[in-house]
Structure formats: structure tokens, C-alpha cells
Amino acid sequence: MLGAIIGDMTGSIYEFKPIKTKDFDIFNKLTRMTDDSLLTIAVAKVLMKHYPIDYSEESLKKIQDDLIKEFVLTWRMNIHAGFGAMFFEWCRKVHQEGIIERPNSYGNGSAMRISPVGWIANTEEEVKILSKTVTEITHNHPEGIKGAEAVAMCIFIAIHGYSKEQIKERMVKEYYPEIDNLDFEDLVKNYKFYATCQRSVPQAIYCFLISNSLEDAIRNCISIGGDCDTTAAMAGAIAEAYYQKDNLSKFEEDFLYYMIDPHVEKLIEDFHKMIGSQKFDK
């Protein structure tokens, strides 16, 4: 979750101003939380409320009901945070008209906010069930559901000791075969803005796979451009699970100290303590 927030904040100033380089100041004072971070936090809040998760149909429906309320509240309190047009309209209809739809969306908003699921699930089957539960209320297209599940699964298997080779094999075989054919230099040169899961989730996973740290994964995403706050949120979430599941890096500590509000830091710490993570143990 922290990796997703750092990725989103870092990419927030480059989303529509691609720089196509890894050489930039990652502690830029102009960075901000966009909808990627805010909705990740919303997902975490609701899952914490329902922890430990009961996977009965009735309990999953209650999670969805609470998510709808939390998403709309987050939208109302942060209306200029960069919410996508479909999500914005979905929230408006729920808030003003009491209409709750399940849009047939395959936007990458489903995958940018999913990281708490990868940490909180106990099995791969739980990852799939909980990911779908969180996702389908706003992204009911198969590609939207697949994108969120792929990121959540990467996080889950990274936490549980999979190597990069094993993660790549799973992603290529089960989700995105095109990852096998991606090339970093080609992406830097040619990749453009895509807000769909199928044109951004594979790229985000690839940027993690070729990285050597959480920071490097985020820099990879910024350098290829496109919807880089969202790709960096996804890659950052996976990279955190892979590199920093049991401790805070100096990079994370500095970002928490200089860039993230204390109440958000406390929420992240409380989340990790709740699930028994050692990440914030001193």
C-alpha cells in the first residue's frame, strides 16, 4: 500500500508531462496524492473494518456496501483529485440520485487501488474472491477485473517468496502474455497514455520485473511516460511487497517523513500491525 502511494505521488506531476528519463527529483514538493492513493486508502479502511475477512456471500456484500459509501465519501471530500470520468459519474449518480450501477469498465482504476487485497488475503483463492469483490462495483468488465486481480496476485505471491522469474511466469501464463515481448527502451521511446488495464497493467508489472528496488520500479514507470501515476502506483505496490515486505527502506522512511501526512502514515502502520506484518516493527 505504501509503495502504491509513493508511486502515485511521484507520478502525479508527470502524468500529462512525460519526461522519458529516470533522472529526476523523486522528492519534488509539487507531488500530491491523486485518486490512486485516495482510493487505495479507502479500500484499506473498509477491509480493516471487516478484518478478519469472512468470505461468505453475505459478508462480501457488506464489504461492497461499505466500499460504495467510502468511495463516494472520498470523491466528495477530494473532488479535484483527478478521478476518471466514469468513476466521477458513478459517484455523482450514487450521491445525487441514489443510483448504484456496475459500469462495464476496463479502466486501470481497478488495478491502482487494489494493493491492500494482496496483503490481507491468506490464499490465492482469497486474492481472487476479494479482488473481484472490491473491483466489480465500479469495474465490471472482464479486463477490469483481470487487471486488478493480476496486481493483487503479484503482491500476494511476492509476499510469499516467489522469485521474479516465478512472478513473471505466472503473469505471462495466466494474465498477460505480452509481458514477454516488452522492451524498456522501446517503451521509453514509444509508450503513450493509456488508461485501460490491458494497456497499462502489463507495462507496470514489467517495470517492476526489471527493477532493482522500490524506488527503481517507480523511476522505470515515470521514464516510460503515459498514465505514470497509475503505472507507478501498481509497480510500486508490487515492488514494496517484493523488496520491503518485512522492513522499511531508507527511501520509504524519507518519503513518509517528508511527503506523507502523519494520519496516512498511521493508517498504513495500523494496517500492517492488524495483519501481523513486521514491516513497521522497530
C-alpha positions as CSV (number, residue, x, y, z in Angstrom):
1,M,0.0,0.0,0.0
2,L,2.8,2.4,0.8
3,G,4.5,1.6,-2.5
4,A,1.3,2.4,-4.3
5,I,1.0,5.8,-2.6
6,I,4.6,6.7,-3.2
7,G,4.3,5.7,-6.9
8,D,1.1,7.7,-7.3
9,M,2.5,10.8,-5.6
10,T,5.8,10.6,-7.6
11,G,3.9,10.3,-10.9
12,S,1.3,13.0,-10.1
13,I,3.4,15.8,-11.7
14,Y,4.4,13.8,-14.8
15,E,1.1,12.2,-15.8
16,F,0.5,14.8,-18.5
17,K,4.1,16.0,-18.8
18,P,6.2,12.9,-19.7
19,I,9.9,13.3,-19.1
20,K,11.1,10.0,-20.6
21,T,14.0,9.7,-18.2
22,K,14.8,8.1,-14.8
23,D,16.9,11.1,-13.9
24,F,14.5,13.3,-11.8
25,D,14.0,14.5,-8.3
26,I,11.7,12.0,-6.6
27,F,11.2,14.2,-3.6
28,N,9.5,17.0,-5.5
29,K,7.5,19.4,-3.4
30,L,4.8,19.6,-6.0
31,T,3.8,15.9,-5.7
32,R,0.4,15.1,-4.3
33,M,-1.9,12.2,-3.7
34,T,-4.3,11.7,-6.5
35,D,-7.3,9.4,-6.8
36,D,-4.9,6.4,-6.9
37,S,-3.8,6.9,-3.4
38,L,-7.1,8.1,-2.0
39,L,-9.0,5.1,-3.3
40,T,-6.2,2.7,-2.1
41,I,-6.7,4.2,1.3
42,A,-10.5,3.9,1.0
43,V,-10.1,0.2,0.2
44,A,-7.8,-0.3,3.1
45,K,-10.2,1.4,5.5
46,V,-13.1,-0.8,4.6
47,L,-11.1,-4.0,4.7
48,M,-9.7,-3.1,8.1
49,K,-13.3,-2.6,9.3
50,H,-14.2,-6.1,8.2
51,Y,-11.0,-7.8,9.3
52,P,-10.7,-10.8,9.6
53,I,-12.4,-11.2,6.3
54,D,-15.4,-13.5,6.3
55,Y,-15.8,-14.9,2.7
56,S,-19.5,-15.7,2.9
57,E,-21.7,-14.1,0.3
58,E,-23.5,-12.0,2.9
59,S,-20.2,-10.6,4.4
60,L,-18.7,-9.8,1.0
61,K,-21.9,-7.9,0.1
62,K,-21.5,-5.9,3.3
63,I,-17.9,-5.1,2.2
64,Q,-19.2,-3.9,-1.1
65,D,-21.9,-1.7,0.5
66,D,-19.3,-0.1,2.7
67,L,-16.9,0.4,-0.2
68,I,-19.6,2.2,-2.1
69,K,-20.1,4.6,0.8
70,E,-16.4,5.1,1.3
71,F,-15.7,5.7,-2.4
72,V,-18.4,8.3,-2.6
73,L,-17.2,10.0,0.6
74,T,-13.6,10.0,-0.7
75,W,-14.9,11.6,-4.0
76,R,-16.9,14.2,-2.2
77,M,-14.0,15.2,0.1
78,N,-11.5,15.3,-2.7
79,I,-13.4,16.2,-5.8
80,H,-10.4,17.7,-7.7
81,A,-8.1,14.7,-7.1
82,G,-8.2,13.5,-10.7
83,F,-10.9,10.9,-10.7
84,G,-11.6,9.3,-14.0
85,A,-14.7,10.4,-15.9
86,M,-16.6,7.1,-15.5
87,F,-15.8,6.9,-11.8
88,F,-16.7,10.6,-11.3
89,E,-20.1,10.0,-12.9
90,W,-20.6,6.8,-10.9
91,C,-20.1,8.7,-7.7
92,R,-22.3,11.5,-8.7
93,K,-25.2,9.1,-9.5
94,V,-24.8,7.3,-6.2
95,H,-24.6,10.6,-4.2
96,Q,-27.2,12.7,-6.0
97,E,-29.6,10.2,-7.5
98,G,-29.2,7.1,-5.3
99,I,-28.4,5.1,-8.4
100,I,-25.9,2.3,-7.9
101,E,-24.7,0.8,-11.2
102,R,-21.9,-1.6,-12.1
103,P,-20.2,0.0,-15.0
104,N,-18.7,-2.2,-17.7
105,S,-15.4,-0.5,-17.2
106,Y,-11.9,-1.8,-18.0
107,G,-10.1,1.3,-16.8
108,N,-6.9,0.9,-14.8
109,G,-8.6,2.5,-11.8
110,S,-9.4,-1.0,-10.7
111,A,-5.8,-2.0,-10.5
112,M,-4.4,1.1,-9.0
113,R,-6.3,0.8,-5.7
114,I,-6.1,-3.0,-5.2
115,S,-2.9,-3.4,-3.2
116,P,-4.5,-3.9,0.3
117,V,-6.1,-7.0,-1.1
118,G,-2.7,-8.6,-1.8
119,W,-1.6,-8.0,1.7
120,I,-4.8,-9.1,3.5
121,A,-5.7,-12.3,1.7
122,N,-4.4,-15.6,3.1
123,T,-4.6,-17.8,-0.1
124,E,-4.6,-17.3,-3.8
125,E,-8.3,-18.1,-3.9
126,E,-9.0,-15.4,-1.4
127,V,-7.0,-13.0,-3.5
128,K,-9.3,-13.7,-6.5
129,I,-12.5,-13.5,-4.5
130,L,-11.6,-10.4,-2.6
131,S,-10.2,-8.7,-5.6
132,K,-13.4,-9.3,-7.6
133,T,-15.4,-8.1,-4.6
134,V,-13.5,-4.8,-4.4
135,T,-13.4,-4.3,-8.2
136,E,-16.8,-5.2,-9.7
137,I,-18.8,-2.4,-8.1
138,T,-17.1,0.1,-10.4
139,H,-15.2,-2.1,-13.0
140,N,-17.4,-5.0,-14.1
141,H,-15.7,-5.7,-17.4
142,P,-13.6,-8.9,-17.5
143,E,-10.5,-6.8,-18.3
144,G,-11.0,-4.5,-15.4
145,I,-11.4,-7.5,-13.1
146,K,-8.4,-9.2,-14.6
147,G,-6.2,-6.2,-14.2
148,A,-6.9,-5.7,-10.5
149,E,-6.5,-9.5,-9.9
150,A,-3.2,-9.6,-11.6
151,V,-1.7,-6.8,-9.5
152,A,-3.2,-8.2,-6.3
153,M,-1.8,-11.7,-7.2
154,C,1.7,-10.2,-7.9
155,I,1.7,-8.6,-4.4
156,F,0.4,-11.8,-2.7
157,I,2.9,-14.1,-4.3
158,A,5.8,-11.6,-3.8
159,I,5.0,-11.5,-0.1
160,H,5.0,-15.3,-0.1
161,G,8.5,-15.6,-1.5
162,Y,8.1,-16.0,-5.3
163,S,11.1,-15.0,-7.3
164,K,10.8,-12.5,-10.1
165,E,11.2,-15.4,-12.6
166,Q,8.3,-17.2,-11.0
167,I,6.1,-14.0,-10.8
168,K,6.8,-13.3,-14.5
169,E,6.0,-16.9,-15.4
170,R,2.6,-16.7,-13.6
171,M,1.7,-13.3,-15.1
172,V,2.7,-14.4,-18.7
173,K,0.9,-17.7,-18.4
174,E,-2.3,-16.6,-16.6
175,Y,-2.8,-12.9,-17.3
176,Y,-0.6,-11.0,-19.8
177,P,1.5,-13.0,-22.4
178,E,2.6,-9.7,-23.9
179,I,4.9,-9.0,-20.9
180,D,7.3,-11.4,-22.6
181,N,7.7,-9.1,-25.5
182,L,8.1,-5.7,-23.7
183,D,11.3,-3.8,-24.1
184,F,12.3,-0.9,-21.8
185,E,14.0,1.3,-24.4
186,D,11.1,0.8,-26.8
187,L,8.6,1.8,-24.1
188,V,10.6,4.9,-23.2
189,K,10.6,5.9,-26.9
190,N,7.1,4.9,-27.9
191,Y,4.8,4.3,-25.0
192,K,1.9,6.7,-24.7
193,F,-1.0,7.5,-22.4
194,Y,-3.4,4.6,-21.9
195,A,-6.0,4.4,-19.1
196,T,-7.1,0.8,-19.7
197,C,-6.0,-2.2,-17.7
198,Q,-4.9,-4.1,-20.8
199,R,-2.6,-1.2,-22.0
200,S,-1.1,-0.3,-18.6
201,V,-1.1,-3.2,-16.2
202,P,1.4,-5.3,-18.2
203,Q,3.7,-2.3,-18.5
204,A,3.5,-1.7,-14.8
205,I,4.3,-5.3,-14.0
206,Y,7.2,-5.2,-16.4
207,C,8.6,-2.1,-14.8
208,F,8.7,-4.0,-11.5
209,L,10.3,-7.1,-13.1
210,I,13.2,-5.1,-14.5
211,S,13.8,-3.1,-11.3
212,N,16.4,-3.4,-8.6
213,S,14.4,-1.6,-5.8
214,L,11.1,0.0,-5.0
215,E,12.5,3.4,-6.0
216,D,13.9,1.9,-9.2
217,A,10.5,0.4,-10.1
218,I,8.8,3.8,-9.7
219,R,11.5,5.5,-11.8
220,N,11.0,3.0,-14.5
221,C,7.3,3.8,-14.7
222,I,7.9,7.6,-14.8
223,S,10.5,7.2,-17.5
224,I,8.2,5.4,-19.9
225,G,5.6,8.1,-19.5
226,G,1.9,7.5,-20.1
227,D,-0.5,7.3,-17.2
228,C,2.5,7.2,-15.0
229,D,1.0,8.0,-11.6
230,T,-1.2,4.9,-12.1
231,T,1.5,2.6,-13.5
232,A,3.9,3.7,-10.7
233,A,1.2,3.0,-8.1
234,M,0.8,-0.5,-9.5
235,A,4.5,-1.2,-9.9
236,G,5.3,0.5,-6.6
237,A,2.7,-1.7,-4.8
238,I,4.3,-4.9,-6.2
239,A,7.8,-3.7,-5.6
240,E,7.1,-2.9,-2.0
241,A,5.8,-6.4,-1.4
242,Y,8.8,-7.9,-3.1
243,Y,11.7,-5.8,-1.7
244,Q,10.3,-4.4,1.5
245,K,7.7,-6.7,3.0
246,D,9.4,-7.1,6.3
247,N,11.1,-3.7,6.8
248,L,11.1,0.0,5.8
249,S,13.8,1.1,3.4
250,K,15.6,4.4,3.9
251,F,13.7,5.6,0.8
252,E,10.3,4.7,2.3
253,E,11.3,6.3,5.6
254,D,12.3,9.6,3.9
255,F,9.1,9.6,1.9
256,L,7.0,9.1,5.0
257,Y,8.8,11.8,6.8
258,Y,8.9,14.5,4.1
259,M,6.0,13.8,1.8
260,I,3.1,11.9,3.6
261,D,0.7,13.3,6.1
262,P,1.0,11.7,9.6
263,H,-2.6,10.4,9.6
264,V,-1.9,8.5,6.4
265,E,1.3,7.0,7.9
266,K,-0.7,5.9,11.0
267,L,-3.3,4.2,8.8
268,I,-0.6,2.3,7.0
269,E,1.1,1.3,10.2
270,D,-2.2,0.2,11.7
271,F,-3.0,-1.9,8.6
272,H,0.3,-3.7,8.9
273,K,0.0,-4.3,12.6
274,M,-3.5,-5.6,12.1
275,I,-2.4,-8.3,9.6
276,G,0.7,-9.3,11.6
277,S,3.2,-7.7,9.2
278,Q,6.7,-7.0,10.6
279,K,7.2,-4.0,8.2
280,F,6.9,-1.3,10.9
281,D,8.4,-3.2,13.8
282,K,11.3,-1.2,15.2
